[in-house]
Amino acid sequence: MQFGNNKAPIDIKSESMSLDYQNHSVLWSGNVHASQAGAQLTSDQLRVNYFDKDFKQMKEMVADGNVRLSQGTRWATGKHGVMDQTKHTVVLTGSPVAHDGSDQITGCKITVFLNTSQSVVDCAHAVLFPHSDASPGAGATPAAATD
């Protein structure tokens, strides 16, 4: 998932929003829905922290309560999520679960490395469903030679 690690605009909607100029952060509360380039984030609350007073350089996005990240057939849920723009990671905690189609991985912490699309799951438990091999010739027997 590439949420927040993209130059495309992030569209955020919620019941309320408050700016904290002193701490360079914006807080969205109530039915938060954010989208960017095909990726979706929903949560009860979302705080975006910035490095600068002009709110131009995003440091991190911190989502709390009913967090769900999704893109295509992949989605992940948890109680708490941190998207770190410096480390280019997403860390989900609070009973996190990641899905890719029907496959499911749970753990106590799921870390997604955005630059490499790799993940690390602490206390991992996976339920994986075998997929049929759709490559040409898979499972086919060689044709008999004819004269």
ABEGO torsion letter per residue (X at the ends): XABGABABBBBBBBABBBBBAAAGBBBBBEGBBBBBGGBBBBBABBBBBBABAAGABBABBBBBEGBBBBBEABBBBBABBBBBAAAGBBBBBGGBBBBBEABBBBBABBBBBAAAGBBBBBGBBBBBBBBBBABBGBGBBBBBBBX
